[in-house]
Amino acid sequence: MGGERSPKKALSSSPTLPAPALSSYSRTGDRQAATARAPSRAASGSAGIGCPITLVLYDNPRSSNALKARFCLAECGLAAELRTVPFDQPRPDWYLAVNPLGGIPTLDDGGFVLSESNAILRYLAVREGRNDLYPTEPRQRARVEMMLDRWSSTFRPAFFRHEAAALGFAPGKGMGGAPPDPDTAGRIATELGPTLALLDSIVDADGTALGSFSLADIAAAPILYRTRHTGLDLSGYPNLERWRDTVVSRPSFTAADPVV
């Protein structure tokens, strides 16, 4: 997905949502209408010559949770068919038949259906034997789990407050569903200072969360990337800014087709 890739150092007064670029995945729209954002074509990764793609990811281009799953798929070199789920709620019946809770994304691996984005990350890493992403050694794995929990419970909600104002979040519509509120975004950016400083103090100085690239980085990457569109200034937090710039520069993140 397109979108500017150079960081903005000042809070933008009127951030805009970039138009989606062509995906490297095979994407189809929902079963009722042609809502695809890109023509169907060869998926990212390789399923082998003559081998059908068995992985299906139900996602939405603008979902940060779906972007995590696409990032992990690309990092693992896996091909997948993408089926676009509309943000509007209530979700369509055909999708509720796949995931009764209606959350985005959902993975279908040859009939094994799994929802919740972090569960999908763990599953794909184990499925592919990616012990570098999700270690089998108990203490190393526990550190990844700790960071995943810290991100979900403490840091992700803090970033969301700023995103919602800067990009215009509306329940049931997602980012861009409401007018941006730059004044509120600026106030929240100031309020986030202690939280950003705390995050800066616990991530590694090498550009990863824990000293080597892992699921903790994949989980955080979409929100770190989004700061380039919200105008949240990370220049005062060198480890945090380095983390963002290192993780989103990975070829697999570009292959995951980020929008916002």
Secondary structure, 3 states (H helix, E strand, C coil): CCCCCCCCCCCCCCCCCCCCCCCCCEEECCCCCCCCCCCCCCCCCCCCCCCCCCEEEEECCCCHHHHHHHHHHHHCCCCCEEEECCCCCCCCHHHHCCCCCCCCCEEEECCEEEECHHHHHHHHHHHCCCCCCCCCCHHHHHHHHHHHHHHHHHHHHHHHHHHHHHHHEECCCEECCCCCCHHHHHHHHHHCHHHHHHHHHHCCCCCCCCCCCCHHHHHHHHHHHHHHHHCCCCCCCHHHHHHHHHHHCCHHHHHCCCCC
